[in-house]
């Protein structure tokens, strides 16, 4: 096999970038310079045959007589194969190996935002062009979280000093800088025009970005750093996880949590609401816990749980099927794809040499990107659009041809 390598690099010291459509930049990584070098990894050149051993699912037990109708049975649907190698690897120097940060997010406009040290970079999945959105080093600050709004036009940036900056991605300009936290902001979650921020100061602040500064709701329920935040698909409930091993659920009006789950034995960073079942919430625990747990927030009752064998860092549901993906740290650094509610593993992906601390899903719901302290971002095809298969095959469905 021949390996084709394309490189896209960002120059030194967060210098202004000349956005271009050419296929090569010259990388520099001297001293404290920030740079991103985009390339296809060598593992893309290896044959995946070692990772896909054929399994014969049609063996007969030999006991009893064969059914006379066996030849009339419908053929079994072949198992979906998930490639165990990433289809792209991006080099991201200075991507922090810190469990409590959230430094990668993927927008509805197909832009990836990545916090590297004091800078936020934007990478276009359509053109592979790179731009530097902001540089906080002039204020002696650094990036601790990034989060796109639902339309993909605004990106929120949490900082080590406790600020939350709102940036217009298209215009490349800062719209506001929100104060209120006294420590780093490691978790962010949008809910329409509302933005929730979770901090090491143990407080969650809820603010309308259209309102004047100072208008905020303070949610105080965690006793240690808030490291996970997710709004439900119906925009009615906020789930928060903390280093106090607690998972809390808040409604949109009360200042006290409506539910508190205390089953995890370690920090709860990994949180995901199901897009398929109203009120279904998944969470994952840290190193001393390692468990995935599922909750019916309509009744407050726990559902299934499973020990994954490793620190759970992130969770995300498939948009199209009842599956979810989890990423892990100590000690296996793996990526697992699960069916729900059976909790059977569909795939196990490896390649990161550090904890897989960051996860984002592509806007079409088919691919994920994972990030780790090994300073790489890896792109995987893990989900399929199973709901759309029959429609897309029909030549009579004109809507599938409209783009």
BALOBA-1460 file (C-alpha; in Angstrom, 3 decimals):
// residues 403
<rec num="1" residu="x" x="0.000" y="0.000" z="0.000"/>
<rec num="2" residu="x" x="1.147" y="3.516" z="-0.729"/>
<rec num="3" residu="x" x="0.744" y="6.138" z="1.988"/>
<rec num="4" residu="x" x="-0.254" y="9.615" z="0.861"/>
<rec num="5" residu="x" x="0.547" y="12.336" z="3.390"/>
<rec num="6" residu="x" x="-1.047" y="15.780" z="3.272"/>
<rec num="7" residu="x" x="0.103" y="18.372" z="5.800"/>
<rec num="8" residu="x" x="-1.563" y="21.515" z="7.047"/>
<rec num="9" residu="x" x="0.408" y="23.497" z="9.584"/>
<rec num="10" residu="x" x="-0.002" y="26.686" z="11.561"/>
<rec num="11" residu="x" x="3.025" y="28.883" z="12.092"/>
<rec num="12" residu="x" x="4.777" y="30.108" z="15.200"/>
<rec num="13" residu="x" x="3.770" y="32.026" z="18.288"/>
<rec num="14" residu="x" x="0.083" y="32.341" z="17.414"/>
<rec num="15" residu="x" x="1.002" y="34.719" z="14.639"/>
<rec num="16" residu="x" x="-1.848" y="35.905" z="12.369"/>
<rec num="17" residu="x" x="-2.664" y="33.224" z="9.854"/>
<rec num="18" residu="x" x="-2.938" y="33.615" z="6.140"/>
<rec num="19" residu="x" x="-5.898" y="31.381" z="5.298"/>
<rec num="20" residu="x" x="-5.128" y="29.648" z="2.069"/>
<rec num="21" residu="x" x="-6.286" y="26.711" z="0.035"/>
<rec num="22" residu="x" x="-2.814" y="25.385" z="-0.730"/>
<rec num="23" residu="x" x="-1.789" y="21.941" z="0.437"/>
<rec num="24" residu="x" x="1.239" y="22.734" z="2.577"/>
<rec num="25" residu="x" x="2.469" y="25.023" z="5.289"/>
<rec num="26" residu="x" x="5.886" y="24.925" z="6.917"/>
<rec num="27" residu="x" x="5.606" y="23.901" z="10.585"/>
<rec num="28" residu="x" x="7.609" y="25.399" z="13.432"/>
<rec num="29" residu="x" x="7.523" y="24.016" z="16.963"/>
<rec num="30" residu="x" x="10.366" y="25.869" z="18.643"/>
<rec num="31" residu="x" x="10.219" y="26.975" z="22.257"/>
<rec num="32" residu="x" x="6.746" y="27.910" z="23.468"/>
<rec num="33" residu="x" x="5.312" y="28.391" z="19.984"/>
<rec num="34" residu="x" x="1.782" y="27.115" z="19.366"/>
<rec num="35" residu="x" x="1.276" y="25.194" z="16.153"/>
<rec num="36" residu="x" x="-0.980" y="22.639" z="14.621"/>
<rec num="37" residu="x" x="0.277" y="20.159" z="12.051"/>
<rec num="38" residu="x" x="-2.503" y="18.321" z="10.232"/>
<rec num="39" residu="x" x="-1.607" y="15.076" z="8.523"/>
<rec num="40" residu="x" x="-2.712" y="11.576" z="7.748"/>
<rec num="41" residu="x" x="-1.140" y="9.270" z="10.298"/>
<rec num="42" residu="x" x="1.090" y="6.347" z="9.402"/>
<rec num="43" residu="x" x="-1.416" y="3.883" z="10.835"/>
<rec num="44" residu="x" x="-3.721" y="4.760" z="7.921"/>
<rec num="45" residu="x" x="-1.221" y="3.003" z="5.698"/>
<rec num="46" residu="x" x="-1.427" y="-0.300" z="7.551"/>
<rec num="47" residu="x" x="-3.741" y="-3.029" z="6.412"/>
<rec num="48" residu="x" x="-6.768" y="-3.262" z="8.695"/>
<rec num="49" residu="x" x="-6.985" y="-7.005" z="8.095"/>
<rec num="50" residu="x" x="-5.376" y="-7.758" z="11.453"/>
<rec num="51" residu="x" x="-8.195" y="-5.917" z="13.175"/>
<rec num="52" residu="x" x="-11.023" y="-7.556" z="11.272"/>
<rec num="53" residu="x" x="-10.911" y="-11.326" z="11.767"/>
<rec num="54" residu="x" x="-13.839" y="-12.975" z="10.058"/>
<rec num="55" residu="x" x="-16.196" y="-14.849" z="12.334"/>
<rec num="56" residu="x" x="-18.417" y="-17.623" z="11.034"/>
<rec num="57" residu="x" x="-21.858" y="-17.040" z="12.514"/>
<rec num="58" residu="x" x="-23.565" y="-19.844" z="10.586"/>
<rec num="59" residu="x" x="-22.294" y="-22.958" z="12.416"/>
<rec num="60" residu="x" x="-24.718" y="-25.702" z="13.307"/>
<rec num="61" residu="x" x="-24.711" y="-27.455" z="16.674"/>
<rec num="62" residu="x" x="-25.344" y="-30.840" z="15.101"/>
<rec num="63" residu="x" x="-27.960" y="-31.692" z="17.723"/>
<rec num="64" residu="x" x="-31.410" y="-32.649" z="16.458"/>
<rec num="65" residu="x" x="-32.673" y="-32.561" z="12.911"/>
<rec num="66" residu="x" x="-32.310" y="-29.636" z="10.585"/>
<rec num="67" residu="x" x="-35.556" y="-27.782" z="9.945"/>
<rec num="68" residu="x" x="-37.042" y="-28.512" z="6.518"/>
<rec num="69" residu="x" x="-37.694" y="-24.781" z="6.237"/>
<rec num="70" residu="x" x="-34.064" y="-23.777" z="6.878"/>
<rec num="71" residu="x" x="-33.485" y="-22.851" z="3.253"/>
<rec num="72" residu="x" x="-36.410" y="-20.446" z="3.340"/>
<rec num="73" residu="x" x="-35.072" y="-18.390" z="6.229"/>
<rec num="74" residu="x" x="-34.106" y="-14.808" z="5.513"/>
<rec num="75" residu="x" x="-30.339" y="-14.319" z="5.434"/>
<rec num="76" residu="x" x="-28.899" y="-12.785" z="8.566"/>
<rec num="77" residu="x" x="-28.202" y="-9.082" z="8.421"/>
<rec num="78" residu="x" x="-24.410" y="-8.723" z="8.329"/>
<rec num="79" residu="x" x="-22.907" y="-7.144" z="11.420"/>
<rec num="80" residu="x" x="-21.919" y="-3.517" z="10.959"/>
<rec num="81" residu="x" x="-18.161" y="-3.185" z="10.704"/>
<rec num="82" residu="x" x="-16.445" y="-0.226" z="12.343"/>
<rec num="83" residu="x" x="-12.934" y="0.567" z="11.171"/>
<rec num="84" residu="x" x="-10.469" y="0.226" z="14.013"/>
<rec num="85" residu="x" x="-8.143" y="2.836" z="12.581"/>
<rec num="86" residu="x" x="-8.866" y="6.572" z="12.423"/>
<rec num="87" residu="x" x="-9.469" y="8.065" z="8.999"/>
<rec num="88" residu="x" x="-7.529" y="11.190" z="9.946"/>
<rec num="89" residu="x" x="-5.094" y="12.224" z="12.691"/>
<rec num="90" residu="x" x="-4.339" y="15.845" z="13.516"/>
<rec num="91" residu="x" x="-1.311" y="16.840" z="15.525"/>
<rec num="92" residu="x" x="-2.294" y="19.302" z="18.278"/>
<rec num="93" residu="x" x="0.717" y="20.430" z="20.326"/>
<rec num="94" residu="x" x="-0.041" y="21.590" z="23.884"/>
<rec num="95" residu="x" x="-3.405" y="19.834" z="24.101"/>
<rec num="96" residu="x" x="-3.585" y="19.533" z="27.870"/>
<rec num="97" residu="x" x="-3.702" y="16.222" z="29.716"/>
<rec num="98" residu="x" x="-6.207" y="17.479" z="32.306"/>
<rec num="99" residu="x" x="-9.339" y="15.461" z="33.124"/>
<rec num="100" residu="x" x="-11.319" y="18.515" z="34.244"/>
<rec num="101" residu="x" x="-11.039" y="20.516" z="31.018"/>
<rec num="102" residu="x" x="-13.202" y="20.400" z="27.885"/>
<rec num="103" residu="x" x="-11.047" y="21.642" z="25.017"/>
<rec num="104" residu="x" x="-12.645" y="20.230" z="21.839"/>
<rec num="105" residu="x" x="-16.061" y="20.882" z="20.245"/>
<rec num="106" residu="x" x="-17.557" y="20.422" z="16.761"/>
<rec num="107" residu="x" x="-20.016" y="22.984" z="15.420"/>
<rec num="108" residu="x" x="-23.167" y="22.654" z="13.345"/>
<rec num="109" residu="x" x="-21.202" y="24.499" z="10.627"/>
<rec num="110" residu="x" x="-18.569" y="21.721" z="10.535"/>
<rec num="111" residu="x" x="-15.871" y="23.716" z="12.324"/>
<rec num="112" residu="x" x="-13.739" y="22.108" z="15.004"/>
<rec num="113" residu="x" x="-12.672" y="24.359" z="17.873"/>
<rec num="114" residu="x" x="-9.616" y="23.290" z="19.869"/>
<rec num="115" residu="x" x="-8.070" y="24.975" z="22.890"/>
<rec num="116" residu="x" x="-4.280" y="24.716" z="22.832"/>
<rec num="117" residu="x" x="-2.571" y="26.489" z="25.696"/>
<rec num="118" residu="x" x="-3.557" y="30.162" z="25.457"/>
<rec num="119" residu="x" x="-5.103" y="29.932" z="21.972"/>
<rec num="120" residu="x" x="-8.279" y="28.658" z="20.363"/>
<rec num="121" residu="x" x="-7.934" y="27.348" z="16.818"/>
<rec num="122" residu="x" x="-10.685" y="26.630" z="14.317"/>
<rec num="123" residu="x" x="-10.252" y="23.831" z="11.763"/>
<rec num="124" residu="x" x="-12.688" y="23.450" z="8.885"/>
<rec num="125" residu="x" x="-13.653" y="19.843" z="8.204"/>
<rec num="126" residu="x" x="-14.734" y="20.942" z="4.725"/>
<rec num="127" residu="x" x="-11.572" y="22.720" z="3.578"/>
<rec num="128" residu="x" x="-8.939" y="21.718" z="6.185"/>
<rec num="129" residu="x" x="-8.159" y="25.420" z="6.606"/>
<rec num="130" residu="x" x="-6.989" y="26.615" z="10.006"/>
<rec num="131" residu="x" x="-7.556" y="29.957" z="11.710"/>
<rec num="132" residu="x" x="-6.601" y="31.227" z="15.126"/>
<rec num="133" residu="x" x="-9.665" y="32.626" z="16.861"/>
<rec num="134" residu="x" x="-8.061" y="34.094" z="19.970"/>
<rec num="135" residu="x" x="-4.887" y="34.359" z="22.008"/>
<rec num="136" residu="x" x="-5.270" y="34.812" z="25.768"/>
<rec num="137" residu="x" x="-1.552" y="35.016" z="26.474"/>
<rec num="138" residu="x" x="-1.664" y="38.821" z="26.327"/>
<rec num="139" residu="x" x="-3.785" y="38.653" z="29.500"/>
<rec num="140" residu="x" x="-1.670" y="35.950" z="31.105"/>
<rec num="141" residu="x" x="-4.603" y="33.559" z="30.771"/>
<rec num="142" residu="x" x="-5.211" y="30.156" z="29.149"/>
<rec num="143" residu="x" x="-8.106" y="28.191" z="27.645"/>
<rec num="144" residu="x" x="-9.912" y="25.669" z="29.853"/>
<rec num="145" residu="x" x="-13.085" y="24.971" z="27.830"/>
<rec num="146" residu="x" x="-14.723" y="25.621" z="24.454"/>
<rec num="147" residu="x" x="-18.347" y="25.154" z="23.396"/>
<rec num="148" residu="x" x="-20.323" y="26.046" z="20.243"/>
<rec num="149" residu="x" x="-23.896" y="27.291" z="20.369"/>
<rec num="150" residu="x" x="-26.503" y="25.198" z="18.554"/>
<rec num="151" residu="x" x="-26.407" y="27.231" z="15.343"/>
<rec num="152" residu="x" x="-22.624" y="27.113" z="15.241"/>
<rec num="153" residu="x" x="-22.209" y="30.880" z="14.967"/>
<rec num="154" residu="x" x="-20.880" y="31.599" z="18.461"/>
<rec num="155" residu="x" x="-18.218" y="29.830" z="20.470"/>
<rec num="156" residu="x" x="-17.877" y="30.247" z="24.230"/>
<rec num="157" residu="x" x="-14.382" y="30.101" z="25.702"/>
<rec num="158" residu="x" x="-13.814" y="29.395" z="29.390"/>
<rec num="159" residu="x" x="-10.533" y="30.558" z="30.891"/>
<rec num="160" residu="x" x="-8.185" y="29.654" z="33.712"/>
<rec num="161" residu="x" x="-8.843" y="32.984" z="35.449"/>
<rec num="162" residu="x" x="-12.593" y="32.359" z="35.524"/>
<rec num="163" residu="x" x="-13.803" y="34.406" z="32.551"/>
<rec num="164" residu="x" x="-16.263" y="33.251" z="29.895"/>
<rec num="165" residu="x" x="-15.659" y="34.909" z="26.536"/>
<rec num="166" residu="x" x="-18.211" y="34.894" z="23.709"/>
<rec num="167" residu="x" x="-16.729" y="34.956" z="20.206"/>
<rec num="168" residu="x" x="-18.284" y="35.461" z="16.795"/>
<rec num="169" residu="x" x="-16.585" y="32.719" z="14.791"/>
<rec num="170" residu="x" x="-17.360" y="34.102" z="11.342"/>
<rec num="171" residu="x" x="-16.189" y="37.604" z="12.170"/>
<rec num="172" residu="x" x="-13.318" y="36.481" z="14.389"/>
<rec num="173" residu="x" x="-14.217" y="39.041" z="17.053"/>
<rec num="174" residu="x" x="-14.939" y="38.901" z="20.777"/>
<rec num="175" residu="x" x="-18.483" y="39.975" z="21.628"/>
<rec num="176" residu="x" x="-18.231" y="39.913" z="25.414"/>
<rec num="177" residu="x" x="-16.256" y="38.721" z="28.415"/>
<rec num="178" residu="x" x="-18.385" y="37.543" z="31.326"/>
<rec num="179" residu="x" x="-17.143" y="37.732" z="34.897"/>
<rec num="180" residu="x" x="-18.545" y="35.989" z="37.952"/>
<rec num="181" residu="x" x="-16.402" y="32.922" z="38.566"/>
<rec num="182" residu="x" x="-13.456" y="33.001" z="40.967"/>
<rec num="183" residu="x" x="-11.639" y="30.003" z="39.462"/>
<rec num="184" residu="x" x="-11.155" y="28.218" z="36.151"/>
<rec num="185" residu="x" x="-14.181" y="27.428" z="33.978"/>
<rec num="186" residu="x" x="-13.835" y="23.831" z="32.806"/>
<rec num="187" residu="x" x="-17.391" y="23.109" z="31.623"/>
<rec num="188" residu="x" x="-19.775" y="24.984" z="29.312"/>
<rec num="189" residu="x" x="-23.229" y="24.200" z="27.878"/>
<rec num="190" residu="x" x="-25.519" y="26.277" z="25.655"/>
<rec num="191" residu="x" x="-29.318" y="26.246" z="25.874"/>
<rec num="192" residu="x" x="-30.587" y="28.533" z="23.133"/>
<rec num="193" residu="x" x="-29.376" y="32.018" z="24.065"/>
<rec num="194" residu="x" x="-28.601" y="30.838" z="27.595"/>
<rec num="195" residu="x" x="-25.090" y="29.760" z="28.539"/>
<rec num="196" residu="x" x="-24.230" y="27.640" z="31.580"/>
<rec num="197" residu="x" x="-20.699" y="27.599" z="32.950"/>
<rec num="198" residu="x" x="-19.244" y="25.322" z="35.614"/>
<rec num="199" residu="x" x="-16.146" y="26.188" z="37.594"/>
<rec num="200" residu="x" x="-13.616" y="24.993" z="40.120"/>
<rec num="201" residu="x" x="-15.298" y="27.490" z="42.456"/>
<rec num="202" residu="x" x="-18.134" y="24.862" z="42.659"/>
<rec num="203" residu="x" x="-20.715" y="27.258" z="41.178"/>
<rec num="204" residu="x" x="-22.742" y="26.961" z="37.977"/>
<rec num="205" residu="x" x="-23.684" y="30.310" z="36.428"/>
<rec num="206" residu="x" x="-26.605" y="30.574" z="34.016"/>
<rec num="207" residu="x" x="-26.600" y="33.698" z="31.816"/>
<rec num="208" residu="x" x="-28.432" y="35.070" z="28.802"/>
<rec num="209" residu="x" x="-25.787" y="36.340" z="26.398"/>
<rec num="210" residu="x" x="-28.220" y="39.037" z="25.207"/>
<rec num="211" residu="x" x="-28.692" y="40.465" z="28.712"/>
<rec num="212" residu="x" x="-26.486" y="43.123" z="30.309"/>
<rec num="213" residu="x" x="-23.624" y="41.917" z="32.534"/>
<rec num="214" residu="x" x="-24.636" y="40.899" z="36.038"/>
<rec num="215" residu="x" x="-27.925" y="39.194" z="35.144"/>
<rec num="216" residu="x" x="-27.303" y="35.594" z="36.161"/>
<rec num="217" residu="x" x="-28.609" y="32.583" z="38.055"/>
<rec num="218" residu="x" x="-26.224" y="30.969" z="40.541"/>
<rec num="219" residu="x" x="-26.673" y="27.229" z="40.980"/>
<rec num="220" residu="x" x="-24.888" y="25.956" z="44.063"/>
<rec num="221" residu="x" x="-25.110" y="22.242" z="44.736"/>
<rec num="222" residu="x" x="-21.667" y="20.749" z="44.154"/>
<rec num="223" residu="x" x="-19.049" y="20.628" z="46.887"/>
<rec num="224" residu="x" x="-16.089" y="20.370" z="44.521"/>
<rec num="225" residu="x" x="-15.189" y="21.409" z="40.978"/>
<rec num="226" residu="x" x="-17.916" y="21.220" z="38.344"/>
<rec num="227" residu="x" x="-16.464" y="19.269" z="35.406"/>
<rec num="228" residu="x" x="-19.497" y="18.158" z="33.358"/>
<rec num="229" residu="x" x="-22.525" y="20.083" z="32.026"/>
<rec num="230" residu="x" x="-25.196" y="19.033" z="29.502"/>
<rec num="231" residu="x" x="-28.662" y="20.409" z="28.671"/>
<rec num="232" residu="x" x="-31.412" y="17.953" z="27.763"/>
<rec num="233" residu="x" x="-32.658" y="17.874" z="24.135"/>
<rec num="234" residu="x" x="-35.964" y="19.472" z="25.172"/>
<rec num="235" residu="x" x="-34.047" y="22.375" z="26.794"/>
<rec num="236" residu="x" x="-35.814" y="21.834" z="30.127"/>
<rec num="237" residu="x" x="-33.161" y="20.205" z="32.326"/>
<rec num="238" residu="x" x="-29.456" y="20.680" z="33.007"/>
<rec num="239" residu="x" x="-27.314" y="17.780" z="34.207"/>
<rec num="240" residu="x" x="-24.113" y="18.603" z="36.065"/>
<rec num="241" residu="x" x="-21.290" y="16.395" z="37.272"/>
<rec num="242" residu="x" x="-18.633" y="17.230" z="39.809"/>
<rec num="243" residu="x" x="-15.448" y="16.114" z="41.456"/>
<rec num="244" residu="x" x="-17.618" y="15.403" z="44.510"/>
<rec num="245" residu="x" x="-18.825" y="12.238" z="42.679"/>
<rec num="246" residu="x" x="-22.328" y="13.715" z="42.358"/>
<rec num="247" residu="x" x="-24.637" y="13.906" z="39.357"/>
<rec num="248" residu="x" x="-27.263" y="16.653" z="39.734"/>
<rec num="249" residu="x" x="-30.279" y="17.496" z="37.584"/>
<rec num="250" residu="x" x="-31.663" y="21.044" z="37.564"/>
<rec num="251" residu="x" x="-34.809" y="22.449" z="35.963"/>
<rec num="252" residu="x" x="-34.817" y="25.736" z="34.098"/>
<rec num="253" residu="x" x="-36.200" y="27.830" z="36.962"/>
<rec num="254" residu="x" x="-35.241" y="26.463" z="40.391"/>
<rec num="255" residu="x" x="-32.030" y="27.384" z="42.201"/>
<rec num="256" residu="x" x="-31.859" y="23.953" z="43.864"/>
<rec num="257" residu="x" x="-31.297" y="20.617" z="42.101"/>
<rec num="258" residu="x" x="-34.446" y="18.600" z="41.504"/>
<rec num="259" residu="x" x="-32.513" y="15.321" z="41.593"/>
<rec num="260" residu="x" x="-29.218" y="14.143" z="43.050"/>
<rec num="261" residu="x" x="-27.554" y="10.857" z="42.179"/>
<rec num="262" residu="x" x="-24.731" y="9.621" z="44.420"/>
<rec num="263" residu="x" x="-23.962" y="6.144" z="43.061"/>
<rec num="264" residu="x" x="-20.679" y="7.045" z="41.355"/>
<rec num="265" residu="x" x="-17.504" y="6.556" z="43.400"/>
<rec num="266" residu="x" x="-15.380" y="9.098" z="41.511"/>
<rec num="267" residu="x" x="-15.653" y="12.373" z="39.596"/>
<rec num="268" residu="x" x="-18.486" y="12.642" z="37.071"/>
<rec num="269" residu="x" x="-17.338" y="14.383" z="33.897"/>
<rec num="270" residu="x" x="-19.011" y="12.156" z="31.275"/>
<rec num="271" residu="x" x="-22.690" y="13.116" z="30.841"/>
<rec num="272" residu="x" x="-25.035" y="12.555" z="27.878"/>
<rec num="273" residu="x" x="-28.798" y="12.857" z="27.378"/>
<rec num="274" residu="x" x="-30.415" y="10.353" z="25.026"/>
<rec num="275" residu="x" x="-31.919" y="11.938" z="21.886"/>
<rec num="276" residu="x" x="-34.149" y="8.873" z="21.481"/>
<rec num="277" residu="x" x="-35.816" y="8.423" z="24.887"/>
<rec num="278" residu="x" x="-37.205" y="11.361" z="26.826"/>
<rec num="279" residu="x" x="-35.598" y="11.735" z="30.248"/>
<rec num="280" residu="x" x="-32.891" y="9.101" z="29.744"/>
<rec num="281" residu="x" x="-29.531" y="10.276" z="31.088"/>
<rec num="282" residu="x" x="-26.160" y="8.490" z="30.937"/>
<rec num="283" residu="x" x="-23.154" y="9.247" z="33.123"/>
<rec num="284" residu="x" x="-19.667" y="7.860" z="33.675"/>
<rec num="285" residu="x" x="-17.368" y="7.857" z="36.689"/>
<rec num="286" residu="x" x="-13.660" y="8.462" z="37.076"/>
<rec num="287" residu="x" x="-10.766" y="6.170" z="37.985"/>
<rec num="288" residu="x" x="-12.124" y="4.810" z="41.264"/>
<rec num="289" residu="x" x="-15.542" y="4.117" z="39.696"/>
<rec num="290" residu="x" x="-15.162" y="3.205" z="35.986"/>
<rec num="291" residu="x" x="-18.923" y="2.625" z="35.613"/>
<rec num="292" residu="x" x="-21.471" y="3.725" z="33.048"/>
<rec num="293" residu="x" x="-24.801" y="4.403" z="34.715"/>
<rec num="294" residu="x" x="-28.198" y="5.193" z="33.226"/>
<rec num="295" residu="x" x="-31.003" y="7.122" z="34.881"/>
<rec num="296" residu="x" x="-34.687" y="7.716" z="34.298"/>
<rec num="297" residu="x" x="-34.915" y="11.371" z="35.248"/>
<rec num="298" residu="x" x="-38.706" y="11.344" z="34.838"/>
<rec num="299" residu="x" x="-39.006" y="9.033" z="37.854"/>
<rec num="300" residu="x" x="-35.609" y="9.565" z="39.470"/>
<rec num="301" residu="x" x="-34.871" y="5.844" z="39.257"/>
<rec num="302" residu="x" x="-31.531" y="4.228" z="38.355"/>
<rec num="303" residu="x" x="-31.486" y="1.897" z="35.363"/>
<rec num="304" residu="x" x="-28.649" y="-0.308" z="34.099"/>
<rec num="305" residu="x" x="-24.982" y="0.055" z="34.926"/>
<rec num="306" residu="x" x="-21.785" y="-1.596" z="33.734"/>
<rec num="307" residu="x" x="-18.131" y="-1.541" z="34.797"/>
<rec num="308" residu="x" x="-16.053" y="-0.445" z="31.799"/>
<rec num="309" residu="x" x="-12.696" y="-1.275" z="33.384"/>
<rec num="310" residu="x" x="-11.279" y="2.242" z="32.888"/>
<rec num="311" residu="x" x="-11.798" y="5.854" z="33.918"/>
<rec num="312" residu="x" x="-14.766" y="7.237" z="31.934"/>
<rec num="313" residu="x" x="-13.917" y="10.607" z="30.378"/>
<rec num="314" residu="x" x="-16.724" y="11.306" z="27.878"/>
<rec num="315" residu="x" x="-20.048" y="10.017" z="26.585"/>
<rec num="316" residu="x" x="-22.049" y="10.774" z="23.433"/>
<rec num="317" residu="x" x="-25.162" y="9.203" z="21.947"/>
<rec num="318" residu="x" x="-25.601" y="8.423" z="18.275"/>
<rec num="319" residu="x" x="-28.114" y="10.743" z="16.637"/>
<rec num="320" residu="x" x="-29.442" y="7.963" z="14.402"/>
<rec num="321" residu="x" x="-29.382" y="4.711" z="16.388"/>
<rec num="322" residu="x" x="-29.751" y="3.637" z="20.001"/>
<rec num="323" residu="x" x="-25.992" y="3.476" z="20.528"/>
<rec num="324" residu="x" x="-23.462" y="5.538" z="22.419"/>
<rec num="325" residu="x" x="-19.707" y="5.978" z="22.524"/>
<rec num="326" residu="x" x="-17.536" y="6.325" z="25.611"/>
<rec num="327" residu="x" x="-13.901" y="7.385" z="25.873"/>
<rec num="328" residu="x" x="-11.589" y="6.255" z="28.613"/>
<rec num="329" residu="x" x="-8.438" y="7.050" z="30.521"/>
<rec num="330" residu="x" x="-6.645" y="5.045" z="33.175"/>
<rec num="331" residu="x" x="-5.681" y="2.529" z="32.317"/>
<rec num="332" residu="x" x="-6.686" y="1.379" z="28.840"/>
<rec num="333" residu="x" x="-7.127" y="4.711" z="26.991"/>
<rec num="334" residu="x" x="-9.726" y="3.128" z="24.739"/>
<rec num="335" residu="x" x="-12.874" y="4.179" z="22.868"/>
<rec num="336" residu="x" x="-15.923" y="1.926" z="23.216"/>
<rec num="337" residu="x" x="-19.124" y="1.830" z="21.175"/>
<rec num="338" residu="x" x="-22.171" y="0.361" z="22.957"/>
<rec num="339" residu="x" x="-25.653" y="-0.755" z="22.029"/>
<rec num="340" residu="x" x="-28.415" y="0.379" z="24.362"/>
<rec num="341" residu="x" x="-30.170" y="-1.007" z="26.361"/>
<rec num="342" residu="x" x="-28.296" y="-4.317" z="26.026"/>
<rec num="343" residu="x" x="-24.942" y="-2.590" z="26.752"/>
<rec num="344" residu="x" x="-23.178" y="-4.956" z="24.387"/>
<rec num="345" residu="x" x="-19.944" y="-3.606" z="22.913"/>
<rec num="346" residu="x" x="-20.090" y="-2.917" z="19.192"/>
<rec num="347" residu="x" x="-16.436" y="-1.885" z="18.878"/>
<rec num="348" residu="x" x="-13.288" y="-1.161" z="20.836"/>
<rec num="349" residu="x" x="-10.920" y="1.406" z="19.313"/>
<rec num="350" residu="x" x="-7.369" y="2.005" z="20.469"/>
<rec num="351" residu="x" x="-4.505" y="4.199" z="19.328"/>
<rec num="352" residu="x" x="-4.226" y="7.049" z="21.837"/>
<rec num="353" residu="x" x="-1.253" y="6.642" z="24.170"/>
<rec num="354" residu="x" x="-2.703" y="8.987" z="26.814"/>
<rec num="355" residu="x" x="-6.143" y="9.335" z="28.395"/>
<rec num="356" residu="x" x="-8.858" y="10.069" z="25.826"/>
<rec num="357" residu="x" x="-10.067" y="13.206" z="27.576"/>
<rec num="358" residu="x" x="-11.900" y="14.971" z="24.730"/>
<rec num="359" residu="x" x="-14.749" y="13.908" z="22.458"/>
<rec num="360" residu="x" x="-17.004" y="15.616" z="19.924"/>
<rec num="361" residu="x" x="-19.488" y="14.333" z="17.325"/>
<rec num="362" residu="x" x="-19.660" y="15.551" z="13.730"/>
<rec num="363" residu="x" x="-22.767" y="17.526" z="12.715"/>
<rec num="364" residu="x" x="-23.983" y="14.663" z="10.498"/>
<rec num="365" residu="x" x="-23.725" y="12.309" z="13.475"/>
<rec num="366" residu="x" x="-21.529" y="9.723" z="11.746"/>
<rec num="367" residu="x" x="-17.986" y="10.573" z="12.856"/>
<rec num="368" residu="x" x="-16.378" y="11.432" z="16.169"/>
<rec num="369" residu="x" x="-13.148" y="13.188" z="17.038"/>
<rec num="370" residu="x" x="-11.173" y="12.239" z="20.123"/>
<rec num="371" residu="x" x="-8.336" y="14.141" z="21.771"/>
<rec num="372" residu="x" x="-5.688" y="13.163" z="24.299"/>
<rec num="373" residu="x" x="-2.601" y="14.376" z="26.095"/>
<rec num="374" residu="x" x="-0.567" y="12.572" z="23.447"/>
<rec num="375" residu="x" x="-1.204" y="15.798" z="21.481"/>
<rec num="376" residu="x" x="-3.259" y="14.172" z="18.756"/>
<rec num="377" residu="x" x="-6.839" y="14.445" z="17.553"/>
<rec num="378" residu="x" x="-8.157" y="11.275" z="15.924"/>
<rec num="379" residu="x" x="-11.197" y="11.022" z="13.683"/>
<rec num="380" residu="x" x="-13.229" y="7.797" z="13.596"/>
<rec num="381" residu="x" x="-16.294" y="6.630" z="11.669"/>
<rec num="382" residu="x" x="-18.368" y="4.948" z="14.384"/>
<rec num="383" residu="x" x="-22.052" y="5.639" z="13.721"/>
<rec num="384" residu="x" x="-24.211" y="4.983" z="10.688"/>
<rec num="385" residu="x" x="-27.377" y="6.717" z="9.524"/>
<rec num="386" residu="x" x="-29.520" y="3.622" z="9.992"/>
<rec num="387" residu="x" x="-32.761" y="5.582" z="10.108"/>
<rec num="388" residu="x" x="-32.147" y="7.043" z="6.640"/>
<rec num="389" residu="x" x="-31.032" y="3.861" z="4.835"/>
<rec num="390" residu="x" x="-34.353" y="2.866" z="3.286"/>
<rec num="391" residu="x" x="-35.224" y="6.398" z="2.211"/>
<rec num="392" residu="x" x="-31.863" y="7.076" z="0.607"/>
<rec num="393" residu="x" x="-32.072" y="3.908" z="-1.503"/>
<rec num="394" residu="x" x="-35.389" y="4.859" z="-3.030"/>
<rec num="395" residu="x" x="-35.124" y="6.561" z="-6.405"/>
<rec num="396" residu="x" x="-38.619" y="7.938" z="-5.820"/>
<rec num="397" residu="x" x="-37.529" y="9.971" z="-2.816"/>
<rec num="398" residu="x" x="-36.638" y="13.278" z="-4.419"/>
<rec num="399" residu="x" x="-35.714" y="14.894" z="-1.128"/>
<rec num="400" residu="x" x="-32.581" y="12.765" z="-0.819"/>
<rec num="401" residu="x" x="-31.199" y="14.532" z="-3.888"/>
<rec num="402" residu="x" x="-31.582" y="18.040" z="-2.514"/>
<rec num="403" residu="x" x="-28.492" y="19.487" z="-0.847"/>
